[in-house]
Amino acid sequence: MNEWSVVGVLVVVVGLFLSVGAPVIRLNSTITKLSTLVEGLRDRQVQQEQNNSDSHRRIWKHNEEQDAVLNDHETRITILERK
């Protein structure tokens, strides 16, 4: 092998590294960004589930209070109708 073939091989190796390495580096940064976004979405989902549970609990408590008031009114109406 002479010097020019060694230089040619080095140029091919550097070209191969650049053609494969650049997309890999971009892919790595994209994966990092996506991982960060997914973690944020997961945290927001957990918070949303907690808020939904609290909201449902308040709605059911209010519903039960209204049922008690409605039953009381029904009892009073029944007593008045019997008199």
N, CA, C and O atoms as a Tinker XYZ file with bonds, in Angstrom:
   332  protein
     1  N      0.845000   -1.175000    0.000000    73     2
     2  CA     0.000000    0.000000    0.000000    64     1     3
     3  C      0.892000    1.240000    0.000000    63     2     4     5
     4  O      1.915000    1.325000    0.679000    81     3
     5  N      0.446000    2.165000   -0.783000    73     3     6
     6  CA     1.202000    3.414000   -0.775000    64     5     7
     7  C      0.479000    4.451000    0.070000    63     6     8     9
     8  O     -0.571000    4.178000    0.652000    81     7
     9  N      1.059000    5.644000    0.128000    73     7    10
    10  CA     0.508000    6.672000    0.994000    64     9    11
    11  C     -0.887000    7.109000    0.577000    63    10    12    13
    12  O     -1.727000    7.417000    1.423000    81    11
    13  N     -1.133000    7.135000   -0.729000    73    11    14
    14  CA    -2.431000    7.614000   -1.222000    64    13    15
    15  C     -3.551000    6.629000   -0.881000    63    14    16    17
    16  O     -4.676000    7.055000   -0.617000    81    15
    17  N     -3.277000    5.361000   -0.880000    73    15    18
    18  CA    -4.329000    4.420000   -0.492000    64    17    19
    19  C     -4.629000    4.536000    0.993000    63    18    20    21
    20  O     -5.781000    4.369000    1.396000    81    19
    21  N     -3.632000    4.815000    1.814000    73    19    22
    22  CA    -3.870000    5.020000    3.241000    64    21    23
    23  C     -4.712000    6.275000    3.442000    63    22    24    25
    24  O     -5.644000    6.274000    4.246000    81    23
    25  N     -4.392000    7.338000    2.722000    73    23    26
    26  CA    -5.171000    8.562000    2.810000    64    25    27
    27  C     -6.603000    8.315000    2.335000    63    26    28    29
    28  O     -7.554000    8.803000    2.946000    81    27
    29  N     -6.756000    7.567000    1.261000    73    27    30
    30  CA    -8.087000    7.238000    0.743000    64    29    31
    31  C     -8.906000    6.454000    1.753000    63    30    32    33
    32  O    -10.091000    6.726000    1.947000    81    31
    33  N     -8.282000    5.496000    2.385000    73    31    34
    34  CA    -8.974000    4.695000    3.399000    64    33    35
    35  C     -9.378000    5.579000    4.574000    63    34    36    37
    36  O    -10.489000    5.445000    5.086000    81    35
    37  N     -8.500000    6.475000    5.008000    73    35    38
    38  CA    -8.823000    7.387000    6.110000    64    37    39
    39  C     -9.975000    8.309000    5.740000    63    38    40    41
    40  O    -10.846000    8.577000    6.568000    81    39
    41  N     -9.987000    8.795000    4.505000    73    39    42
    42  CA   -11.083000    9.660000    4.052000    64    41    43
    43  C    -12.389000    8.889000    4.043000    63    42    44    45
    44  O    -13.420000    9.424000    4.450000    81    43
    45  N    -12.369000    7.666000    3.595000    73    43    46
    46  CA   -13.582000    6.839000    3.580000    64    45    47
    47  C    -14.062000    6.565000    5.005000    63    46    48    49
    48  O    -15.263000    6.608000    5.274000    81    47
    49  N    -13.137000    6.286000    5.912000    73    47    50
    50  CA   -13.511000    6.023000    7.304000    64    49    51
    51  C    -14.111000    7.277000    7.939000    63    50    52    53
    52  O    -15.119000    7.179000    8.639000    81    51
    53  N    -13.524000    8.441000    7.715000    73    51    54
    54  CA   -14.058000    9.685000    8.259000    64    53    55
    55  C    -15.417000    9.987000    7.643000    63    54    56    57
    56  O    -16.333000   10.403000    8.352000    81    55
    57  N    -15.561000    9.786000    6.345000    73    55    58
    58  CA   -16.855000    9.994000    5.682000    64    57    59
    59  C    -17.913000    9.067000    6.222000    63    58    60    61
    60  O    -19.053000    9.484000    6.430000    81    59
    61  N    -17.563000    7.823000    6.453000    73    59    62
    62  CA   -18.501000    6.863000    7.017000    64    61    63
    63  C    -18.905000    7.287000    8.424000    63    62    64    65
    64  O    -20.082000    7.215000    8.778000    81    63
    65  N    -17.937000    7.729000    9.233000    73    63    66
    66  CA   -18.243000    8.183000   10.586000    64    65    67
    67  C    -19.188000    9.377000   10.550000    63    66    68    69
    68  O    -20.149000    9.427000   11.319000    81    67
    69  N    -18.929000   10.335000    9.671000    73    67    70
    70  CA   -19.786000   11.516000    9.576000    64    69    71
    71  C    -21.177000   11.164000    9.053000    63    70    72    73
    72  O    -22.175000   11.704000    9.530000    81    71
    73  N    -21.245000   10.272000    8.085000    73    71    74
    74  CA   -22.555000    9.930000    7.523000    64    73    75
    75  C    -23.397000    9.105000    8.491000    63    74    76    77
    76  O    -24.625000    9.166000    8.432000    81    75
    77  N    -22.782000    8.351000    9.363000    73    75    78
    78  CA   -23.522000    7.560000   10.348000    64    77    79
    79  C    -23.603000    8.303000   11.680000    63    78    80    81
    80  O    -24.629000    8.237000   12.356000    81    79
    81  N    -22.559000    8.994000   12.060000    73    79    82
    82  CA   -22.500000    9.641000   13.366000    64    81    83
    83  C    -23.443000   10.820000   13.511000    63    82    84    85
    84  O    -24.060000   10.988000   14.563000    81    83
    85  N    -23.568000   11.639000   12.480000    73    83    86
    86  CA   -24.435000   12.822000   12.576000    64    85    87
    87  C    -25.897000   12.441000   12.810000    63    86    88    89
    88  O    -26.519000   13.007000   13.708000    81    87
    89  N    -26.472000   11.515000   12.051000    73    87    90
    90  CA   -27.864000   11.132000   12.349000    64    89    91
    91  C    -28.027000   10.482000   13.722000    63    90    92    93
    92  O    -29.058000   10.651000   14.372000    81    91
    93  N    -27.028000    9.752000   14.155000    73    91    94
    94  CA   -27.107000    9.123000   15.478000    64    93    95
    95  C    -27.117000   10.194000   16.565000    63    94    96    97
    96  O    -27.865000   10.080000   17.536000    81    95
    97  N    -26.306000   11.218000   16.416000    73    95    98
    98  CA   -26.279000   12.305000   17.404000    64    97    99
    99  C    -27.615000   13.035000   17.410000    63    98   100   101
   100  O    -28.141000   13.339000   18.481000    81    99
   101  N    -28.181000   13.324000   16.226000    73    99   102
   102  CA   -29.495000   13.985000   16.165000    64   101   103
   103  C    -30.578000   13.096000   16.765000    63   102   104   105
   104  O    -31.465000   13.574000   17.472000    81   103
   105  N    -30.500000   11.799000   16.477000    73   103   106
   106  CA   -31.476000   10.863000   17.036000    64   105   107
   107  C    -31.387000   10.832000   18.557000    63   106   108   109
   108  O    -32.410000   10.783000   19.240000    81   107
   109  N    -30.186000   10.859000   19.081000    73   107   110
   110  CA   -29.991000   10.851000   20.524000    64   109   111
   111  C    -30.601000   12.092000   21.165000    63   110   112   113
   112  O    -31.254000   11.993000   22.204000    81   111
   113  N    -30.398000   13.258000   20.558000    73   111   114
   114  CA   -30.969000   14.475000   21.132000    64   113   115
   115  C    -32.486000   14.461000   21.028000    63   114   116   117
   116  O    -33.170000   14.939000   21.934000    81   115
   117  N    -33.022000   13.922000   19.943000    73   115   118
   118  CA   -34.472000   13.820000   19.805000    64   117   119
   119  C    -35.057000   12.868000   20.842000    63   118   120   121
   120  O    -36.108000   13.150000   21.419000    81   119
   121  N    -34.399000   11.763000   21.080000    73   119   122
   122  CA   -34.867000   10.806000   22.089000    64   121   123
   123  C    -34.840000   11.440000   23.475000    63   122   124   125
   124  O    -35.741000   11.207000   24.281000    81   123
   125  N    -33.815000   12.240000   23.756000    73   123   126
   126  CA   -33.732000   12.927000   25.047000    64   125   127
   127  C    -34.898000   13.896000   25.212000    63   126   128   129
   128  O    -35.515000   13.944000   26.276000    81   127
   129  N    -35.205000   14.668000   24.173000    73   127   130
   130  CA   -36.326000   15.609000   24.231000    64   129   131
   131  C    -37.639000   14.865000   24.433000    63   130   132   133
   132  O    -38.472000   15.277000   25.241000    81   131
   133  N    -37.826000   13.775000   23.705000    73   131   134
   134  CA   -39.062000   12.997000   23.837000    64   133   135
   135  C    -39.195000   12.388000   25.226000    63   134   136   137
   136  O    -40.292000   12.343000   25.782000    81   135
   137  N    -38.100000   11.928000   25.781000    73   135   138
   138  CA   -38.136000   11.366000   27.134000    64   137   139
   139  C    -38.574000   12.423000   28.145000    63   138   140   141
   140  O    -39.363000   12.147000   29.048000    81   139
   141  N    -38.051000   13.632000   27.980000    73   139   142
   142  CA   -38.433000   14.721000   28.879000    64   141   143
   143  C    -39.916000   15.039000   28.735000    63   142   144   145
   144  O    -40.609000   15.241000   29.732000    81   143
   145  N    -40.405000   15.084000   27.493000    73   143   146
   146  CA   -41.823000   15.360000   27.265000    64   145   147
   147  C    -42.714000   14.266000   27.842000    63   146   148   149
   148  O    -43.756000   14.563000   28.428000    81   147
   149  N    -42.321000   13.020000   27.686000    73   147   150
   150  CA   -43.125000   11.906000   28.206000    64   149   151
   151  C    -43.173000   11.954000   29.725000    63   150   152   153
   152  O    -44.223000   11.694000   30.313000    81   151
   153  N    -42.070000   12.277000   30.367000    73   151   154
   154  CA   -42.069000   12.392000   31.825000    64   153   155
   155  C    -42.999000   13.508000   32.278000    63   154   156   157
   156  O    -43.722000   13.354000   33.263000    81   155
   157  N    -42.984000   14.635000   31.563000    73   155   158
   158  CA   -43.895000   15.733000   31.896000    64   157   159
   159  C    -45.341000   15.332000   31.711000    63   158   160   161
   160  O    -46.189000   15.660000   32.541000    81   159
   161  N    -45.634000   14.621000   30.624000    73   159   162
   162  CA   -47.007000   14.162000   30.390000    64   161   163
   163  C    -47.454000   13.171000   31.452000    63   162   164   165
   164  O    -48.608000   13.186000   31.878000    81   163
   165  N    -46.540000   12.314000   31.875000    73   163   166
   166  CA   -46.882000   11.341000   32.917000    64   165   167
   167  C    -47.220000   12.054000   34.225000    63   166   168   169
   168  O    -48.178000   11.693000   34.909000    81   167
   169  N    -46.425000   13.068000   34.563000    73   167   170
   170  CA   -46.697000   13.835000   35.792000    64   169   171
   171  C    -48.041000   14.556000   35.689000    63   170   172   173
   172  O    -48.801000   14.590000   36.656000    81   171
   173  N    -48.336000   15.134000   34.519000    73   171   174
   174  CA   -49.616000   15.817000   34.338000    64   173   175
   175  C    -50.773000   14.828000   34.406000    63   174   176   177
   176  O    -51.836000   15.165000   34.926000    81   175
   177  N    -50.586000   13.608000   33.890000    73   175   178
   178  CA   -51.634000   12.594000   33.930000    64   177   179
   179  C    -51.927000   12.183000   35.363000    63   178   180   181
   180  O    -53.090000   12.033000   35.739000    81   179
   181  N    -50.886000   12.001000   36.168000    73   179   182
   182  CA   -51.072000   11.636000   37.581000    64   181   183
   183  C    -51.824000   12.741000   38.306000    63   182   184   185
   184  O    -52.730000   12.466000   39.093000    81   183
   185  N    -51.447000   14.009000   38.040000    73   183   186
   186  CA   -52.129000   15.140000   38.668000    64   185   187
   187  C    -53.585000   15.206000   38.230000    63   186   188   189
   188  O    -54.465000   15.492000   39.043000    81   187
   189  N    -53.846000   14.945000   36.952000    73   187   190
   190  CA   -55.222000   14.970000   36.432000    64   189   191
   191  C    -56.065000   13.876000   37.086000    63   190   192   193
   192  O    -57.224000   14.110000   37.429000    81   191
   193  N    -55.499000   12.705000   37.259000    73   191   194
   194  CA   -56.234000   11.618000   37.911000    64   193   195
   195  C    -56.561000   11.978000   39.357000    63   194   196   197
   196  O    -57.658000   11.686000   39.834000    81   195
   197  N    -55.627000   12.606000   40.053000    73   195   198
   198  CA   -55.868000   13.018000   41.434000    64   197   199
   199  C    -56.969000   14.066000   41.492000    63   198   200   201
   200  O    -57.857000   13.994000   42.341000    81   199
   201  N    -56.913000   15.041000   40.588000    73   199   202
   202  CA   -57.950000   16.079000   40.548000    64   201   203
   203  C    -59.317000   15.479000   40.228000    63   202   204   205
   204  O    -60.323000   15.895000   40.802000    81   203
   205  N    -59.362000   14.509000   39.320000    73   203   206
   206  CA   -60.629000   13.863000   38.986000    64   205   207
   207  C    -61.188000   13.104000   40.189000    63   206   208   209
   208  O    -62.390000   13.150000   40.449000    81   207
   209  N    -60.333000   12.420000   40.907000    73   207   210
   210  CA   -60.794000   11.683000   42.091000    64   209   211
   211  C    -61.371000   12.633000   43.133000    63   210   212   213
   212  O    -62.422000   12.363000   43.713000    81   211
   213  N    -60.680000   13.746000   43.369000    73   211   214
   214  CA   -61.176000   14.729000   44.336000    64   213   215
   215  C    -62.508000   15.317000   43.882000    63   214   216   217
   216  O    -63.425000   15.488000   44.685000    81   215
   217  N    -62.607000   15.623000   42.601000    73   215   218
   218  CA   -63.839000   16.203000   42.063000    64   217   219
   219  C    -65.000000   15.219000   42.183000    63   218   220   221
   220  O    -66.101000   15.604000   42.579000    81   219
   221  N    -64.762000   13.960000   41.846000    73   219   222
   222  CA   -65.827000   12.951000   41.951000    64   221   223
   223  C    -66.254000   12.763000   43.395000    63   222   224   225
   224  O    -67.439000   12.586000   43.678000    81   223
   225  N    -65.297000   12.801000   44.308000    73   223   226
   226  CA   -65.623000   12.654000   45.723000    64   225   227
   227  C    -66.544000   13.795000   46.179000    63   226   228   229
   228  O    -67.520000   13.561000   46.891000    81   227
   229  N    -66.227000   15.026000   45.766000    73   227   230
   230  CA   -67.064000   16.177000   46.138000    64   229   231
   231  C    -68.450000   16.075000   45.504000    63   230   232   233
   232  O    -69.448000   16.393000   46.151000    81   231
   233  N    -68.521000   15.640000   44.258000    73   231   234
   234  CA   -69.819000   15.518000   43.584000    64   233   235
   235  C    -70.682000   14.478000   44.288000    63   234   236   237
   236  O    -71.869000   14.713000   44.512000    81   235
   237  N    -70.102000   13.332000   44.640000    73   235   238
   238  CA   -70.880000   12.278000   45.294000    64   237   239
   239  C    -71.316000   12.700000   46.689000    63   238   240   241
   240  O    -72.415000   12.356000   47.124000    81   239
   241  N    -70.470000   13.440000   47.394000    73   239   242
   242  CA   -70.852000   13.923000   48.714000    64   241   243
   243  C    -72.044000   14.872000   48.592000    63   242   244   245
   244  O    -72.993000   14.772000   49.370000    81   243
   245  N    -72.007000   15.778000   47.640000    73   243   246
   246  CA   -73.112000   16.710000   47.427000    64   245   247
   247  C    -74.375000   15.956000   47.010000    63   246   248   249
   248  O    -75.476000   16.300000   47.441000    81   247
   249  N    -74.218000   14.935000   46.180000    73   247   250
   250  CA   -75.356000   14.128000   45.742000    64   249   251
   251  C    -76.010000   13.421000   46.930000    63   250   252   253
   252  O    -77.237000   13.371000   47.022000    81   251
   253  N    -75.206000   12.880000   47.829000    73   251   254
   254  CA   -75.755000   12.206000   49.002000    64   253   255
   255  C    -76.472000   13.193000   49.927000    63   254   256   257
   256  O    -77.498000   12.860000   50.520000    81   255
   257  N    -75.929000   14.405000   50.046000    73   255   258
   258  CA   -76.609000   15.424000   50.852000    64   257   259
   259  C    -77.965000   15.775000   50.242000    63   258   260   261
   260  O    -78.950000   15.935000   50.962000    81   259
   261  N    -78.013000   15.891000   48.932000    73   259   262
   262  CA   -79.281000   16.193000   48.270000    64   261   263
   263  C    -80.269000   15.041000   48.429000    63   262   264   265
   264  O    -81.466000   15.278000   48.595000    81   263
   265  N    -79.795000   13.815000   48.383000    73   263   266
   266  CA   -80.679000   12.664000   48.596000    64   265   267
   267  C    -81.298000   12.706000   49.988000    63   266   268   269
   268  O    -82.481000   12.410000   50.155000    81   267
   269  N    -80.502000   13.071000   50.981000    73   267   270
   270  CA   -81.023000   13.150000   52.355000    64   269   271
   271  C    -82.088000   14.233000   52.456000    63   270   272   273
   272  O    -83.127000   14.020000   53.081000    81   271
   273  N    -81.845000   15.388000   51.850000    73   271   274
   274  CA   -82.833000   16.477000   51.882000    64   273   275
   275  C    -84.096000   16.057000   51.135000    63   274   276   277
   276  O    -85.203000   16.334000   51.596000    81   275
   277  N    -83.948000   15.402000   50.004000    73   275   278
   278  CA   -85.101000   14.946000   49.224000    64   277   279
   279  C    -85.923000   13.925000   50.005000    63   278   280   281
   280  O    -87.152000   13.986000   49.996000    81   279
   281  N    -85.267000   13.000000   50.671000    73   279   282
   282  CA   -85.991000   12.012000   51.487000    64   281   283
   283  C    -86.747000   12.694000   52.625000    63   282   284   285
   284  O    -87.867000   12.301000   52.952000    81   283
   285  N    -86.138000   13.709000   53.225000    73   283   286
   286  CA   -86.806000   14.448000   54.291000    64   285   287
   287  C    -88.063000   15.139000   53.761000    63   286   288   289
   288  O    -89.106000   15.116000   54.414000    81   287
   289  N    -87.969000   15.747000   52.593000    73   287   290
   290  CA   -89.133000   16.403000   52.001000    64   289   291
   291  C    -90.236000   15.395000   51.647000    63   290   292   293
   292  O    -91.421000   15.658000   51.849000    81   291
   293  N    -89.830000   14.259000   51.125000    73   291   294
   294  CA   -90.810000   13.220000   50.792000    64   293   295
   295  C    -91.547000   12.752000   52.048000    63   294   296   297
   296  O    -92.760000   12.545000   52.026000    81   295
   297  N    -90.813000   12.591000   53.119000    73   295   298
   298  CA   -91.433000   12.169000   54.383000    64   297   299
   299  C    -92.424000   13.218000   54.867000    63   298   300   301
   300  O    -93.523000   12.871000   55.299000    81   299
   301  N    -92.059000   14.483000   54.802000    73   299   302
   302  CA   -92.945000   15.561000   55.237000    64   301   303
   303  C    -94.204000   15.615000   54.374000    63   302   304   305
   304  O    -95.306000   15.792000   54.893000    81   303
   305  N    -94.046000   15.466000   53.083000    73   303   306
   306  CA   -95.212000   15.496000   52.181000    64   305   307
   307  C    -96.132000   14.322000   52.481000    63   306   308   309
   308  O    -97.353000   14.479000   52.506000    81   307
   309  N    -95.562000   13.164000   52.707000    73   307   310
   310  CA   -96.382000   11.988000   53.020000    64   309   311
   311  C    -97.163000   12.192000   54.316000    63   310   312   313
   312  O    -98.335000   11.826000   54.400000    81   311
   313  N    -96.518000   12.773000   55.320000    73   311   314
   314  CA   -97.197000   13.043000   56.600000    64   313   315
   315  C    -98.329000   14.042000   56.398000    63   314   316   317
   316  O    -99.416000   13.873000   56.952000    81   315
   317  N    -98.080000   15.081000   55.608000    73   315   318
   318  CA   -99.129000   16.093000   55.359000    64   317   319
   319  C   -100.295000   15.522000   54.582000    63   318   320   321
   320  O   -101.442000   15.896000   54.828000    81   319
   321  N   -100.027000   14.628000   53.656000    73   319   322
   322  CA  -101.118000   14.040000   52.860000    64   321   323
   323  C   -101.977000   13.123000   53.710000    63   322   324   325
   324  O   -103.176000   13.021000   53.448000    81   323
   325  N   -101.444000   12.465000   54.695000    73   323   326
   326  CA  -102.214000   11.571000   55.546000    64   325   327
   327  C   -103.123000   12.313000   56.496000    63   326   328   329
   328  O   -104.112000   11.749000   56.965000    81   327
   329  N   -102.815000   13.569000   56.797000    73   327   330
   330  CA  -103.628000   14.337000   57.744000    64   329   331
   331  C   -104.855000   14.837000   57.115000    63   330   332
   332  O   -105.656000   15.505000   57.769000    81   331
